[in-house]
Amino acid sequence: MADQHISLLESRFYHLFNHAVGNEKLFLSRENYFFFLRKMKEYVLNVADVYAYSLLPNHFHLLIRIKSQEELELFFEKSKHRTFNNLQDDMPRFVMQQFSNFFNAYTKAFNKMFNRMGSLFVDYVKRTETNNDSGITGFIFYIHKNAVHHGLTKQIGDWEFDSYPTIIDNRPTSLKRDDVINWFGSLKAFIQFHQQQIDIKIKG
């Protein structure tokens, strides 16, 4: 079950989910989606690797793995200009601050673009830890089927703003594409797994 209070700990996998406040949308133009992805690379990749994502009009899903303690401490030292101290520093809080900075940067630009004020995201990011094979496989599929589930497309691969098209492509990417493909055994197995039937969410 998703929990907005669990810590993001080093070397562990998490499914992250958040949505817009009220009935608002996170993305009102194609450029918004692209900007979100650029900001994700700028902030998130310092503390986590991204395995899958789906950006929908009013919410998003990410599957991430927090970097190792050594990598986190190196980034901490780079950003804070001092050595990490286990007695006085809270690494999970530092990691979560990078996500807060990410959302704040996106919100600031979104508000400026649309002459808007106030929060855009719900305060707490829901997160679910998973570190077993079936859990990781399930979240990758869940994330990639989301646009179909919500009736935005008819099949996986048609939605422009999730990671499936990037994973089956061979262009350079910051996604952990090879790890995802190896997780399923092969690209062919990855594609076949994503061809299973999807239940469509009933609106209203």
N, C-alpha and C positions, 0 to 999 in steps of 0.2 A: 504494500500500500504506500502511496506517495506521502512524503512527510516533508514539510518545509523547514524542519528543525534539525534534521540529521546533518552531521558535519561532513564536509567533502575531504576525505582522507587520501593521503598519497597512495598512488598505484592502484586505486580502486575505480570500478566502473559505476557510472550513475546515469540514469535517465532523468533529464531535467525538462520541466514543463512550466510554461507561464503564459498568461493571456492578458489582453488589454483590460483596463478598468471599465466597468459597466458594459454598455453596448458598443463601445468604441472599437476601432480597428487599429492594428499595429502597422498595417501596410495599405497605403492608398494609391501607390503607383509602383511600377516596375523598379524605378530607381530606389524606392524605399527598401525593397528586398535586397537589391545589390548593395546598398549602403549598410544594411544590417550585417550582411556577410563580411563586408570589409571591416566593420567594427569588431565583429566576432574574431576575425584573424588578428586584429590589432591587440585585443585585450585577452581573449580566452586562450589563445595558443601559447601564451607565456606560462600558463599554469596547468593546461590540460590539452590532451589530444582529442580531436573530434572524429568520431567514427561514423556517425549518421546524423542527419538533421532533416527537419521538415518545417517550412515556414508557411503558415496559412494566414488568411486575412486577419484573424483576431487572436491567434495564438501560435506558439512554436514548440517543437520538441527537439531535444538534442540527446545524443548518446555520447558521453565523454569518458575519458579515463584520466584521472588526475596524474600529473607527472610524479616522478620519483622524488623522495625527500631531497636527494642531492640536487636535482634540477630545480626544485622549488627554492632551495636555499641559495642557489646561484642567482636566480631571478630576484629573490628578496634582497640580496646584497647589491645587485645592480640598481634596483629601484629605490632602496632605502639608504644606500651608501654606507652600510654598516653590516656586520656579520649577524646572522640569525642567532638568537639566544633562546634556548629551550626554556629557560626559567622565566623570561619576561615576554616572549613573543608567542603569539597564537597562530600557528600556520593555517589551520582551517579558516580562521577569520581573515587572514591575509588572502587566501585563495578566493573566498567569497567576495572580498572587496573588489577583486578584479572583475567579477561578474557585475557587481553594482556599478562600477565605473563604466562598463560596457553598456548597460541599460541606460545609465544617465547620459552618456554621450549620444546614444541613439535618440533618446527622448528630447534632448536639447535641440538637435538638428531637426527632428520631426516637428517640434513645436514652432521652430523658426520658419520652416517651410510652409506650414499651414496656419500660421498666425494663431497658435494655440497656447494655452497655459496649463500648468499642473502636471501631475503624474500621468504616465501612459500605461505602465505595467502595474499589475497587482503587486503589492509590497513584497510578498515572499515567493521565491521560486520553489515549486514543489520538486522534490527529488526522491528517487528510489534507487537504492544501491542494488547492484546485481553483479555477482562475480562467478556465476556458474554458466556452463555452456548453454543450457536451454534458456536461461534468462537473457543472456546477451543476444542470442539468435532471435528470440521472441521480440525483443525491443527493436532490433534492426528492422524486422518485418513490420512491426506495428508502426514505426515511424514512416516507413516507405508506403504503407497502405493508407496513410491518414487522409490524403487528398481524395482518394477513392471513397473511403469510409464516409467522408463529409459531402460527397456528391459533387466535388469540384472537377473530377476527371472520371473517365470510365475504366482506366486501367493504370497500373503502376508503370511509371516511366513517362506518362504524359504531363505530369506536373513539373513546371520549370524550376520550382524553388524547393526541391528536396534533393537529397544526395544520391538518389538512385542513378540518374543520368550520368553523374560524374563518376560513379563507381564502375559503370560498364564502359566508360570511355577510357582513352589512354593519354589524354592531355594532362600536363602537370597539375597537381592539386596539393593542397595542404591537408586534405582528408587522409586518414589512415586507410587508403584504398586497398593496398596490398594485404594489410592485416585482415580487413573485412572479407576479401575474396578467399584468403587462406582459411579464414574461420569456417567458411562454407565448404571448403575443399577445392573449389575451382570456380572460375567465372560461370561456367555452364551450370554448375550446381546452385550458385547464387541466383541466377536468372530463373532456373526451374523452381526453386523454393518460393520465389515471388510470384509465381503464376497460380498459386492456390486461390480458391474462391474467397471473396471479401464480402462481408455483410455491410450493406449501406445503412448509414444512420438515418432514421426517420426524423425529418424536421418537424419542429413544433412540439 
